[in-house]
Amino acid sequence: MKLIVGLGNPGRAYIDSRHNIGFLTIKSLARRYRIALERDSGTFSLTGRSRIDGQKVILALPLTFMNLSGSCIELLLKKYKISPDKLLVICDDLDLELGRLKIRPFGSSGGHRGLQSIISALGIQDFCRLRVGIGRPHKDTAAAAYVLSAFTNKEKKQIKEIIARASDCCRFWVKRGIVESMNTFNKSLPAGRQGAIKDE
């Protein structure tokens, strides 16, 4: 069993914010594989279970707000008896240009409070994370305000493709593992959906 968690903030006010790109990716995967996301008792999350390319997978959206994501993920791992090496966390990244993906098997939080919450709750840094670039704000805009802002109309034209590629990366991780995922997706921005696995 593998667990894929998208980080974000619950509530209508945050639906289309940059900080919620993890939520958007999970919702895209849920639509793609027709997985219903429902409240999961005792975990403060919405989850859905299914198979992706024959592998058992749980998709999850924490309802604890970004800075407390770790408590939710700790409960999910315990409830479903999943080890951290079977966990993939999806989050936004200010230091990557819009649409750039970076998947890694471990690492520090890089200042991301959601990741820091998970590291603190689990006591380890060794879990896979997929960072989705949202770009840096203008020098006159505070980072905290920027991540909670909505994408511009120009950016929204790119978001659908960015989310689709992030979803492809998640599927690739499930089917091929972290090493091949890094080799395929940790490149400069592609011209198209390179790395997408054709349905078999």
C-alpha positions in Angstrom: 0.0 0.0 0.0 1.3 3.5 -0.9 0.1 6.8 0.5 0.0 10.0 -1.6 -0.7 13.2 0.3 -1.3 16.6 -1.2 -0.6 19.5 1.1 -2.9 22.6 1.3 -5.4 24.4 3.4 -9.1 23.4 3.6 -11.9 25.8 3.0 -13.3 27.7 0.1 -11.0 30.7 0.6 -8.0 28.7 -0.2 -9.3 26.5 -3.1 -7.3 28.1 -5.9 -4.3 29.4 -4.0 -0.7 28.6 -4.9 -0.2 27.0 -1.5 -2.9 24.4 -2.5 -1.2 22.9 -5.5 -0.8 19.7 -3.6 -4.6 19.6 -3.0 -5.2 20.3 -6.7 -2.9 17.4 -7.8 -4.7 14.9 -5.5 -8.1 16.0 -6.8 -6.8 15.6 -10.3 -5.7 12.0 -9.5 -9.0 11.3 -7.9 -10.9 12.4 -11.0 -8.5 10.5 -13.3 -9.0 7.2 -11.4 -12.5 7.8 -10.2 -11.6 7.7 -6.6 -14.1 9.2 -4.1 -12.5 11.3 -1.4 -14.4 11.0 1.9 -13.8 11.9 5.5 -11.5 9.4 7.2 -12.4 8.7 10.8 -9.7 9.5 13.3 -7.2 11.0 10.8 -8.4 14.6 10.2 -8.3 14.0 6.5 -10.2 13.1 3.3 -9.0 9.9 1.8 -9.8 7.6 -1.1 -8.5 4.1 -1.8 -8.0 2.3 -5.1 -5.4 0.8 -7.4 -3.1 2.7 -9.8 -1.4 0.4 -12.3 -2.2 -2.6 -10.1 -0.7 -1.0 -6.9 -2.9 -0.3 -3.9 -2.9 3.4 -3.2 -4.5 5.8 -0.7 -4.9 9.4 -1.8 -5.2 11.9 1.1 -6.0 15.6 1.8 -5.2 16.8 5.3 -7.9 18.9 6.9 -5.6 20.2 9.6 -4.3 23.3 7.7 -0.8 23.4 6.2 1.2 24.0 9.3 -0.2 21.0 11.1 0.0 18.5 8.2 2.3 16.2 10.2 -0.2 15.2 12.8 -2.6 14.0 10.1 0.0 12.1 8.1 1.3 10.4 11.3 -2.2 9.2 12.0 -2.7 7.9 8.4 0.6 6.0 8.5 -0.4 4.3 11.8 -4.0 3.6 10.8 -3.1 1.9 7.5 0.2 0.4 8.7 2.2 2.2 6.0 5.9 2.8 6.4 7.3 6.2 5.5 9.2 4.8 2.5 5.8 4.2 0.9 4.8 7.9 1.4 4.8 10.6 -1.3 4.0 14.2 -0.2 3.0 16.9 -2.8 3.6 20.5 -2.0 4.3 23.9 -3.6 7.8 25.4 -3.9 8.7 29.1 -4.1 12.2 28.4 -5.3 11.2 26.5 -8.4 9.9 28.3 -11.5 6.2 27.9 -12.2 5.5 24.4 -13.4 9.0 22.9 -12.6 8.8 19.6 -10.8 11.3 18.1 -8.4 10.8 14.7 -6.7 13.2 13.5 -4.1 13.4 10.6 -1.6 14.5 12.7 1.4 15.6 16.2 2.4 15.0 19.1 4.7 11.9 21.2 4.8 13.5 24.0 2.8 11.5 26.4 4.9 8.2 24.9 3.9 6.0 24.7 7.0 4.0 21.8 5.8 7.0 19.7 5.2 8.5 20.8 8.5 5.4 19.7 10.3 5.7 16.3 8.8 9.4 16.0 9.6 8.7 17.0 13.2 5.8 14.6 13.6 7.6 11.6 12.0 11.0 12.4 13.4 12.7 11.7 10.0 13.4 13.4 6.7 13.4 10.2 4.7 10.1 10.3 2.8 9.5 11.1 -0.8 8.3 14.6 -1.7 7.2 16.1 -5.0 7.7 19.8 -5.1 5.7 21.8 -7.7 7.1 25.2 -8.6 5.0 28.2 -8.1 7.7 30.8 -8.7 8.9 33.7 -6.6 6.7 36.8 -5.9 7.6 40.3 -7.0 10.1 41.9 -4.6 7.3 44.1 -3.2 5.1 41.1 -2.3 5.6 39.2 0.9 6.1 35.5 0.4 3.3 34.6 2.9 0.8 36.7 1.0 2.0 35.3 -2.3 1.5 31.7 -1.5 -2.0 32.3 -0.3 -2.9 34.3 -3.4 -4.7 32.9 -6.5 -2.9 32.2 -9.8 -3.2 35.0 -12.3 -5.3 34.6 -15.4 -2.2 34.1 -17.5 -0.9 31.4 -15.0 -4.3 29.7 -14.9 -3.8 28.8 -18.6 -0.7 26.8 -17.6 -2.1 25.3 -14.4 -4.1 22.5 -16.0 -1.0 21.2 -17.8 1.2 21.6 -14.7 -1.3 19.6 -12.5 -1.6 16.9 -15.2 2.2 16.5 -15.3 2.4 16.4 -11.5 -0.3 13.7 -11.6 1.8 11.8 -14.2 4.8 12.0 -11.8 2.7 10.5 -9.0 1.6 7.6 -11.2 5.2 7.2 -12.4 6.3 7.0 -8.7 3.7 4.3 -8.0 4.6 2.2 -11.0 8.4 2.8 -11.5 9.7 4.0 -8.1 11.6 7.1 -7.0 14.9 6.7 -9.0 13.2 6.5 -12.4 10.8 9.3 -11.4 13.7 11.6 -10.6 15.5 10.7 -13.8 12.3 11.5 -15.8 10.8 14.5 -14.0 13.6 16.4 -12.4 14.6 18.1 -15.7 14.0 21.6 -17.1 10.5 22.4 -18.1 9.4 20.1 -20.9 7.7 21.0 -24.1 5.0 18.5 -23.5 3.9 15.8 -21.1 7.2 13.8 -21.3 7.1 11.0 -18.8 3.4 10.3 -19.1 2.8 6.6 -18.9 0.4 5.3 -21.6 -2.6 3.4 -20.2 -2.1 -0.3 -20.6 
